[in-house]
Amino acid sequence: MQRVPMTPRGYQALQERLDNLKSIERPQNIEDIETARAHGDLSENAEYKYAKNRQSEIAGEIRYCETRLALAQVIDPGQLDGDKVVFGAIVELVDVSTDEEFTYQIVGEDEADIKKNLLSITSPLAQGLIGKEEGDIARIQAPKGVREMEILAVRFQSEPFHQG
């Protein structure tokens, strides 16, 4: 199986999610099932059906987290340097046609959050930036057509990245 790149922050968040599922959500769900069973006829018990469905969801989430953690390739951006855009890089860009500036950090799929300027490594924008250097123009296929983004700066820093 292919390794899953993530930052230390992403790994920790996924581990915390797994711990929460196992120690809080699953035990609460078991309690909810028992409570619903005590209400009698299970064939018409909506609480029981909901709790059983939630049990399946929790089991699936646990499997997902365990698999992702097992395949994790943790990369600390603070240990990287160079001029090229790679996983973990903080990239300052300008849209050539609008002069609008953006700053993103390229992170793993599970930790991506565009509102926090954390861009998934698998996104079209990140894929278009990988391997480019300061001053390069990246041509990105967007829903409204091709966008040209000039790379203003590439930097690396230890966690966490915050857009200010």
N, C-alpha and C positions, 0 to 999 in steps of 0.2 A: 504494500500500500504506500501511497505517496505521503511524504511528510507534510505537516500543516504548519506553516510559519506563523508565529505569534510573538508579540512582545512579552516581557515578563508581566506587565500589567494585564494583558489579555489572558495569560495563563492563570494568574492569580484570580481574576474575575470568574473564569470558567471553573476553577477548583472551588471557589466559594459558592457558585451556583450548584455544583454537584453536592457539596456538603449540606447546603440548605435543602435540597431535594431529599437527601437521605435522612437527615436528622430532624427536619421540621415538617416538610410537606407530605412525605410518605407516611410518617406516623399519624399525622392529623387526618390524612385520607383514610387510613385503617380505622381510626376512631369514628370517622363520618360513616363509613360502611357499616360498622357495628351498630351505631345509633339508628341508622336507617333500617337495618334488619329488625331492630326491636319494635319498629312501627307496624310490623305485620306483613300482610300480603305483598310480596316482592314484585309480582307481575304488574301492579298498578302503583308502584312506589317510585315517584319521580326523583326523590332524594337519593334513593338507592341506585337508580340508573345513572344519575349524574355522578355520584361518587365512584361507581364502577368505571365509567368513562374516564373520569379524572385519574383513576388508578392506572389505566392504560397510557394516558398522556404522560404521567410522571415516570412510568417505566421507560417509555420512549425517550424522554428527556435525559434520564439517567444514562441510558445506553449511548446516546449522542455525546454527552459530556465525557463519559469514560473513553469512548473511541477517540474523540478529538484530543483529549489529554494524552492518551497513549501514543498518538501520532505527532504530538507537538514537537516542533523544532523551535525552541525558544531563542530568539535573537534580541540581544540588548542593543538598541540603537546607540547608546552611549559608548559602546565599544567599537563602533564603526567610524570610518572617516573616508574621505575621498571626494571626488568631484562628480561622480555619476549618481544618478537616481537609482536607488536599490530599496529593498524592503527596509522599513524603519526610517527612511529619509524624511526630513521636513523640507518641502519644496515650496518655494515662493514663485508664483506664476503671474503673468499678465495675459489677458485675452487680447490678442493683437488687434481685433476689430473694434473692441469696445473700451480698451484701456482699463478694464476692471481687473483688480488684483485679487489674488486668492493665495492662501497658505494652507497646505494640507500635509498631514503625516500619513505615510503609506503603512498600513497595519494589516493584521490578519482579518479574515472574513468575520469571525465571531466578535471582534472588538470594533468593527467599523461603525461609525456614527457620523453622518455627514453634518449634523447640527454642531458637532464638536470638531469638525474639520478632520476627522479620522477616516481616511479613504481606504476601502478594501483593496488589497493587492490584486484581486480578480476583476475589479471594475475596469471599464474601457479607458477611463482617464488614467488610472494608475498604469495599466498595461501600455498605454501610449507614452508614458513618461519614463518607464524603466529603461535604463541604459543611456539616457540623455544626460547632457551636462549643462552647466550654466551657459546661457547665451543661445542654446539650441531652441529650435521651434519644433514643438510636437503637434502633429496634426491628429486630432481626435474626432472620431465619428460620433456625433451626438444626434439625438432625435431630430433636431432641426437642421442637420447638415454638418459638414466638417467645420470644426473650430480649430483655430491656430492659437496655441498657447506658447508664449516665450518663457523659458525658465530663467528667472532672475537670480535665484540662489538655491543652493542645496546645502543643507546642514544636518548634523546629527547631534542629538543630545540625550542624556539620560532621561528616564521617565520623570514625571509625566509631561507631555506636550499640552500646552494650553494656548489656544488662540486668544490673543488679547485685544 
